[in-house]
């Protein structure tokens, strides 16, 4: 079973929300910042 583009974008938005909360708690965590950037690019590429 595959995801539709809309479902995929919803998953990415949910993950980004959780990543943002984690970044707010530890803003100097470079791994989280890189992950946020990757997920943001995935969302932008899907549009």
Secondary structure, DSSP 8 states (H G I E B T S, - for coil): ----HHHHHHHHHHHHHHHHHHHHH-TT-HHHHHHHHHHHHHHHHT-
